Amino acid sequence: MIIAIPVNENNAEPSICVSFGRAPWFLFHNTETGETQTLGNPAANGEGGANIKAAQFVVDQNANVLITVRGGENAAEVLLAAEIQIYKAQGSVAKENLAAFAEGKLEKLESFHAGFHHKQ
């Protein structure tokens, strides 16, 4: 199983980013191999549609689970269509959330916001 988490840093102790679509990085943890890698989010600095693009990036990395603080409806549609389970993060440390997930302590995220649209 591959678990994805949007994070602020690419280091050994990354914190979870509260912005899913604009997170600078995504941590991907493979529960079978124990391997963890952090990849730059290609949607982080895009003009628009960051949540959908970030969701597609997570899908493209073959994630099975996403742990995030919150999410938008459009991103949720993409993730759920790909059968990715979405869980609500507890606290801000990625490693602690991986442990909480393994112990069955995270709740599924079932409420999604309508999204933020930039007005010019």
QUIFENUR-V589727 format. One record per backbone hydrogen bond with DSSP energy under -1.0 kcal/mol. CO is the residue of the C=O (numbers start at 1). NH is the residue of the N-H. If there is no record, write none. Layout:
CO,NH
CO,NH
This chain:
1,31
2,64
2,65
3,29
4,67
5,27
6,17
7,25
14,94
15,8
20,23
24,41
25,7
26,39
27,5
28,37
29,3
30,34
35,30
37,28
39,26
41,44
43,46
49,53
50,54
51,55
52,56
53,57
54,58
55,59
56,60
57,61
58,63
59,62
64,85
65,4
66,87
68,89
71,113
72,76
73,77
74,78
75,79
76,80
77,81
78,82
79,84
80,83
85,66
86,109
87,68
92,16
93,97
94,98
95,99
96,100
97,101
98,102
99,103
100,105
101,104
107,88
113,73
